[in-house]
Every structure is written in C-alpha cells, then in structure tokens.
C-alpha cells in the first residue's frame, strides 16, 4: 500500500534522503574550505531540520526574524545570528532573548541604528554583539567595503554594543547562470567582506567575524581566505530556481507538494487539481530563468516528471495544468479523477511557508509510518 | 500615543470601520436584489470576521477547504458550502463533518465523482447534498449550461447523494475593467446558471439552489432573476486588484501591512523595510492591470498614500521601496530609520494568508487597546 494514497491533499512532502544528501554536500564543502557553517533556518522554520544541520557539523544558525530566534532557542539552539538590520521596535524582544541566555548576534547598517542600539544596551545593562552589514553586490542593503561610513558605524558600537565583525550576502548570485559567473561572484563576495574587515581592523576594531554567503556562492567558492563563516539557506531543500542557477539538479530537490486531480476540461486540455497558489505560493521565480516552470514542475506520485503537463495557472485552491502532450488516451483516463500528482516548487522558502508541516518520505522507503515535522510561521 | 508605534512589525492591520462598511454595502445590495448571500470565508479564515458577515444578514458561508468547514463549524456556523469539486480522498472528512451535525453542501463536476460520492454515501448511510459546478465563462472548471453531461451527473447523484442545485463562479470577471463589461459578465453568469438549472428541472430534478458569484459580478449585477444565492469573498476587505477592476476605491481597502524602515541606500533611492514577500505574499495581481502597484501601495502610518514611493522588489523579510519623488530632504530624513509605513495589498486573500492574526484598528479610533483576531491556515 502506498502511504501517500491515504493523505488528504494538498500536503508538503519532504524527501529525507535528498535533504540529508544536500546537508552533507554543503557541510563537506565548508569543512574542506576551512570555514564555520551557519545555515539559514528561514528556509525550513523547522527544528527537526535544523537538528540535522547541526548534527552534520553546522555551528550556530542564521535567522530572518526574532520569532525564528525565539523558537529555535526554545528548541535548544544556543548561537543565533539575526541577519536583518535591527530597529528600535525590536530592541526589547532582542533583549529578552539575550537575558534568557541566547547567544544572539544582531546586524546594523547605519550609524543611527548603531547609536540607538548602543544606548539601549547601556541603559539595560546589556552589551549586544553586532555585525555590520556590508554590501558586496549592490542588490539590497549594506555599506560598501571602502565606504568610511563603516568606521563611523563601528565607532558608534560602544557601551551597550560591540562590533563583532562584518556580514554580507551576495543575493544577486540568484540571477547568475554559469559556474564561471558564480565563482566570480563568490570571490567578489569574499574579497569585499574581507576588505571591509581589514579596514575595520586597521582602525583598531577586533572584527573577529567575517560572514558571507548565499546558496549559489557557497557552492561555487573556490577559496574563502579571510572568511570565518558561511551562511546558506535554500540548499537544504533546493528548488527549481537553484536548478536554473545551476547549483543543483531537479533530482536533488527535497520538497514537493502532493495534490489530487479534481477535474478536467478536455476541450482545453486542462487537468484541475486541489493544489493552487495557497499550496504552492505565488512565487514565479523561474519566470525570468531560461526554463519557466510556471507554478512548479509536475511529477507523478512517485516524483517522476511528466513531460507535457505544465502548471500554467493557479487560483487559491485550484491548480490548472495544461496538457500539451500527445496521447491516444482521453485526458480523464490519462490523469483520472483522484489521481495524485507531485509538484516540485520554484522556491522552497516560499512554498514551505504556505504549509504547517512537512510529511517526511522516509529515506529507506518501505512501510514505516509517515512522520510529520511541524514548522512555524508568522512573526 | 499612537498604539501602532508599540507593535513589533510586520503586522497585518484590519480597519474595522472599512470592513463593516464593505459588509453592509454587499448585504444591502443582495437584500435589494432579493437573494440570499453566502460569503466566501476563504478570504478572512477568521471566525470574528465571519460573525460580522452573519450578523449583517448573510445566511451560511462558502469555504475552499474542508479545514475551513471544520473550523467555522466549530465556531458555530451551521450551513457551509465547500465550493471546490470533491474527490474520494476527502469523502471521509466530509462524512465526519456531516455526522457531527454540519449542514454541508458538496460540489461535483463529473459523472465519476457523482457516482463515487453516491456509492460512498450509500455505503455509510449518508445522503450528501450536492451542487453541480456549471461553467459560465470558461475560466476554470465546470460543465457548460447546455452540455448533456449535466443531466448525466444529476442522474448519477442518487442513493447516497442528491442533486441540490447548480453553482457557478465567473472568475474571469477579475480581468474586466468597465462597469458595462462587468454588468454583461454578471448577466452571463446569471443566465448560464439559471439555464443549467432549468435544464435539470425539465429533466425532473428539483434543483432548488442556483448559486452564482464573484465579488466583481455580485457588485455589478442589475438583476438576479432565477438566482437563489450569491457568493463573494474578497469584498469584505477589498484590495488593489478590486480597485483596478473598478468595484472599490483604495479608500475602501480594509487591510494593510504595517512595516518599519530598517535601512536606506541613498544613491539608489531605496528605502529598505522589514516587510518583504513573507509579509505581503508574492501576489503581483496588479501587474496585468492598468496600474501596477508592485508589491503594494505604500502609505504612511496613518494610511495616506505616499506619492513617489514604489514597492518594486521584495526578499523574504526585506521590502525594497524605490523613491522617485523630489524632495530637498535626504532619504534617511524623509523616511527615517524606525519610521512605520503601511502597505495596502494587491490581493487580500494572499496577503492575509501570510499572517497568523489581524490587529484590528478600532472603528472609533481613540485609545481603546488594539484587538487581535486570530486566523487559521493550512489544510
């Protein structure tokens, strides 16, 4: 008996063997490059997944919200980097977590934030560990490596805060497609962040942490001289966007959404499922890549891609799949009512966030009961 | 003291006065047209919101998942239409709800589903109330009004199921822009569904329910002769897509996401916030309308739109707003670190689904403590 047949769909499936392989691949690269690895837990939001990453050798984690910090600390993680620039409205929350014993590192990218955090810390008897955000690719926030503002920010971190180091994220690596371009971006990320650290050290700041990373650059870097730690998130599951970037194959992707055929529109060649955008998210991240997968890659219940069935359109709880293949069978016999399909997502972080839990496909296959790993959401 | 200033962002805000006005507007239209109104609860997924709709005169609700049916039944709603075609994998769940006393109506659009449901009901001593899905605009699923398949499906509903009526949803109304086109679509939806009912009655089926609706057609119909009930969901909050369709103004939109300025990139004209796609969803529903609002309409903390500040790009927990205005103030003084902004969403259903609760802005303003209304998610 196929255990998936008993599930009420849509359901988020996690292929444990693929996840374990992805974790091992990244950790062994980081070990070989001689850097500490601090995975980004925003992808899974799941303590069971993070435990696997830590067991494989990760040291500390990265989070994108203080709720993630709170939940993972409650699950036993002691060392957490909150890698989004902090603002005064979140100081109280950060202070509570520090007082509970969490080794929390914060991020700033302005003199104003550094001053306010330092004053807040001093007023509350706390010295916050802080990284300064460095911009190495112009894609979002941070201070350019040569900008004198870096020194001003470091100088403002005194009293209730201390400058622990620098951090960058080469998010524009997601737009690249070739190993050469990815290697060049990884080197740009490394060199920029190390240069920022050297500038700070020359001005008398200890700057012990030099933190870089994104999944594409982490998997492409040839050398990480001067870097102390690397961060990456989506590698744990991978997704179609990462396959388009070229750092994984579709066969590495550990997530899929199990859905059910609920109708047909034979004259249009449409197969209707109960997996709509609520189950997939509205993320269309492959739309600007060479291969646009629509709302995801359509596979059969065993996970084998179905050539000619495209996920073109989605409503809240309806997927509309377009059959473009040739088949002598009528559509309703080729994909009968009640048949299950699996959709591989464009973006693991976005699709995961739509679901309350992962149903874990056991590594060994076979007849073990399916496990359910809860994930959390919100702020 | 502004009570919003105390909130840790991002947070989903609900303007209670606007919601109440939207509810009253729709209910009074339905009352004037002489039809029963059955709001679609997939938009709010919140018992407190649905209670307002019922108190205003709605009779029963519509849902898009059996989890919604279960939760709203637990909250006291007795009469629920599950308006997505049912498949065998969900029969058990539906049966459990019926046995608990819920007056549940199901939907089918194939002979296969009708037969299987009838057999399942007969085998379990249950007679399910069933509507047949009618297609009046070709946008998704359902049977065309004149298709003889309608009679076959109705005939297959016997024993453990009975044909209670017909249902259609003119989802293509979302693509329209003018009152004339919307009125024509509302009439097409009405006429097609009534014709389907008449065909079934002529063949001896009672077909007491003729259910139509979408927010745009419900607000545009001039006459609903032959229709017994109307369904609509997003009207309760409205959103930028509905404003683009022309059935509301931005001033009617009851939802917004409160976020905080966390950084700047002055040379690029960027204001960085802590409201990214996790807080807004990836829904870009206005992209194909006359006015593309990016990831949402940027307003100040009081809800007044800020001309020249566009929400062009989003990462998971970062919004990147592009300043295109002219101002003698530097960007970091115009939108200082820690300042709050409110983002009006493209699509209320999608943005709402990213949040665990609504923070309710009281109708009277003033100093009453902010209420928090929980919403649920998942399947």
Interface residues (C-beta under 8 A of the other chain):
Chain A: X5 X7 X8 X9 X10 X11 X42 X64 X65 X66 X84 X85 X86 X87 X88 X89 X90 X93 X109 X110 X112 X113 X116 X133 X135 X138 X140 X141 X171 X260 X261 X262 X263 X264 X265 X268 X270 X272 X274 X277 X278 X279 X281 X282 X283 X284 X315 X316 X317 X318 X320 X332 X336 X337 X338 X349 X350 X353 X354 X355 X356 X357 X377 X378 X379
Chain B: X5 X7 X8 X9 X10 X11 X42 X64 X65 X66 X84 X85 X86 X87 X88 X89 X90 X93 X109 X110 X112 X113 X116 X133 X135 X138 X140 X141 X171 X260 X261 X262 X263 X264 X265 X268 X270 X272 X274 X277 X278 X279 X281 X282 X283 X284 X315 X316 X317 X318 X320 X332 X336 X337 X338 X349 X350 X353 X354 X355 X356 X357 X377 X378 X379
